[in-house]
Amino acid sequence: MVIQKGFTSDSLIAWLSSRGYELFKFGIVGGTGVVVYYGILWSLVEVLHIPVLLSTSMTYLAVTIQNYLLHFTWTFRSVRSHAASFPRFLLLNFGGFFMNWIIMYLGVEHFGHSYLIVQAVSILLIGTSNFALSANWIFLSSSHPQRTSRT
């Protein structure tokens, strides 16, 4: 199956295979982030009675910082400087933040679905794109020595 010119499902499988350990660790960090996210989100909404959209925003920002540090030091063992990788990570996550906000708004406010279920869908969609961009644009993995630039 050809996805785009020069890119096949076989090349996608080969790419994922070469990044399998990073993908596994990315999933662990993501799973940890989800647990922390839901804990904070639930606490803000149910205990402190902060509106869902504001709670979502506050929680997303807190987990963004946690995930950056874990991905930089553990998932990718990045050799790229923080000065180069952190702004890219913030750009990716601010894009994800707005995507998350739109999904939450539509799912909760417009369609009336449970905020916890809508958030799960949002995390799955945004997390998928984040791995590909993290592996190829944000972090310079020490496990892929053919890439040597720190910028």
N, C-alpha and C positions, 0 to 999 in steps of 0.2 A: 504494500500500500504506500503510495507516494503522498506525503503530507504537503510538501512544497518542493520546488525544483531543487534537486540535489540532496534532499532530506527524506529518508525513507524510515519506515518503522524499524527496519534492521539497524539503521544508524542510531535511532533513538535508543534501542535496546543496548547497543554497543556502548553508547555514551553513559547510560544508566549503570551498566555493568562496571565501567571504569570508575564510576563515582559511587559505587554501591556502599562502601563503608561510610563515606560522607553523607550519603542519603540516609543511612541508618542513624547516624549521629544527629543529623538534621531532624529526623523524626523524634528522637529522644528529647532534644531541646524543645522542639515544637510541642511534644506531649507535656513536658514540664511546664512550658508556657501556658498551655491550655488549662492545666490544673490550677496554676497560680491565677490565671485570668478569671476563670470561673469563681474561684474563691473570693477574689477581690470584687468582681462584678456582683456576685450574690450579696456580699456583705454591704456594699454601697447601696444596692437597691432595696434589699429586704431589711437590713438592720438600721442603716442610716437614712433610708427613705430619700435618697438622691435620685432624681429622674433618670430613667434608663439611658437616654442618649448622652447625658452628661457623665454618667457612670461609665458607659462604654468608652467615651473619649479619655477619661482619666485612666482607666484600666489599660487601654491600648498603649498609651504613652509609657506607663510603668513597665509593661511587659516588653515593649520595644527595647528598652535599655538592657533589661535582663537578657533577652535573646541575643542582642549584639555582642555582649561580653562573652556569652557562652559559645556563640558561633565563631567569634574571632579566636578565642583561646583553645577551644576544644574541637568543634566540628571541623573547621577548615585549617586550624593551626596556621593562621594567616601570617605571612611574612610581609604583607603590605602594611604600610604605616597607618596608624589611626587617622592621621590627617587626610589620607587618601580614601580609606575605606569607610570611616564613620559618616562623612557627608553623603556618600552613595547609599549607605544603609538607611540613613534618615530620609533621603529622597524616596527610596523604595518603600519605606514604611509610612511616610506621609501619603504617598499614593495609595498604599494599602489602607491607611486610616480613612481616607475619603471613600474608598470603595466599601470598606466596612460600614461606615456611617450611612451610606446610601442603601446598602443591603439591609441594615438594621431599620432604617427609616421605612423603607418599603415593606419589609416583612412584618414589622411590629405595628407601626403607626397606620400604614395604608391597608395592609391585608389582615391585621389582627392576629398574627401567629405568635406563639410563645417566644419571648426574647431569647430563651436558652436554646431552643431549636434553631431559630434563625441565626444565632451566633455560631452554632456548630457548622451550618452550611457556609457561612462567611469564612470561617477559619479554614475549611477545606479548600475553598476556591482560591483564597489569597495565599495560603501556604504552598500550594502547588506552583504557582508562578514565582513565589519568593525563592524556592530552592534553585530553580534554573538561573535566576538573576544573581543570587548569592554566589553560586558556584562559578559563574562565568564573568561576572562584572564587578562584584563588590570585594570579595576576598581573594587573595592570592595564596592558594593552598600550598603548604610546604610539601604535601604528598604528590604534587605534580611539578617536578623539578624543571620540566621543559619551559615553564613559565617563570622567568626570573626577575622581571621588572617589579620594583616596589611601588610604582605609581599607577 
